Amino acid sequence: MDCQGDSVKDFKLNFLAYKVGAYKVKLTFLNETSGEFLPFILTVNATEGDLLETIELASPIRESVSRIVTIENPTDAEVVINRS
């Protein structure tokens, strides 16, 4: 990433937390040619995700019930989901 002196450049940082809580992250930008570096300490607060939908299933005793659930993959990577 190139950034001229006395200028500003936006940088996208992705963070994935598996548990709710506060996380401290050290982020360092390094100029590999000159060896100059600029460290940042970030505090990220991971909160509970929003509930998208509740699916209710009801069935008489000893009868099965089913519903199709569509899951969208927002990435370019293939995801394999195993049924259990």
N, C-alpha and C positions, 0 to 999 in steps of 0.2 A: 504494500500500500504506500503510495507516494503522497507526501503532504509537504508543501513548500513552507518555508519559514513564515511566521506571523500569519498563518492561515488556519482554517478549521476544516476538518473532514469528518463526516459521519462514519461510524463503524458499527456494523451489526454484530451483536453478541448474543448467541443462543445459550440458554441455561436450562438444564433439565434436572429437576429435583424429584427423587422418589418418595420423599417424606416431607411433611409439613415442618417448617422451622426456619431459623435464620442461618444463613451460610455466609462465611467470609471467603472471598475469592481474591487471589492476587493475579492481576493482569499486567504483563510487562510488554511494552512495545520496544523492539530492539532493531537498531540499524546495524545490520551485519557487516557493513563496510567499515564504518567508523567505530563501532563498538558502543556507541551512545545508546542509552536506554532510558525509558520513562515508565516507572512502576505506578500502578494504581491499586488501592485496596478497595474492593467493592463489598458491600453488604447487601445480600439478596434475601428478601423475605418471601418464602414459598408458602402460599395459602391453599386451602382446600379448593378444589375445582368446582365449578358450577354444575348442578344436576341438569343434564340435558333432557332426560325423559324417564318416566317410570313406566315400566311395562307390567301390567297386572295380568296374571293368568289364573283362571278359575276352571275347575273341572269337577264333574261328579266323581264319586269314589270309583276307582278301578277303570277309569277312562282317561286316555291321554289328551293333552292339549298342546298345540304348537303355535308358534308365531314366527314369521320371517323377520330377522333383524338385519338391516343393511349397515355395513361398516365401511366407511370411506377411508381410503389411504391417501393422506395429503402429501406423501413423499413420492419420489421417483423409484425408490427401492421396493423390491417385491417383498411382501410379508406373508409368511405361512402361519396359518392358525390351525392348531390341531384340536379336534373335538375330543372331549374326555367323557 
